[in-house]
Amino acid sequence: MPNTNDNNKPKQLNKWDICINILTIVGLLVAIFLANSAHQANLKNSEKINQLLVKYEKTLNSAIAGDPSTLKNYRKNLKQAVAGLSPQEKKILESVLVLSTAQ
């Protein structure tokens, strides 16, 4: 008959279990640090791309406004694009325009 007292004793941690637990915690901390570093780098890259897009948009707007023929074609194309929108899409576009002009 097996000794039932052995089953009731708390299990003792040996030094390998402690080392594995410490390595697991260190691994998690390293993974969190690397994920945060990658996230910060992505934020910086996104900001750079946004700045380039704003610069490109300003350059394009000035080029369109500077050439009367291009401006006429641009306005015509814009009117055609807006005419093809559904009423719901027009409301969304108007909301976006209001938000962008408020900034």
Secondary structure, DSSP 4 states (H G I P E B T S, - for coil): ---THHHHSPPPP-HHHHHHHHHHHHHHHHHHHHHHHHHHHHHHHHHHHHHHHHHHHHHHHHHHHH-HHHHHHHHHHHHHHHHTS-HHHHHHHHHHHHHHHH-
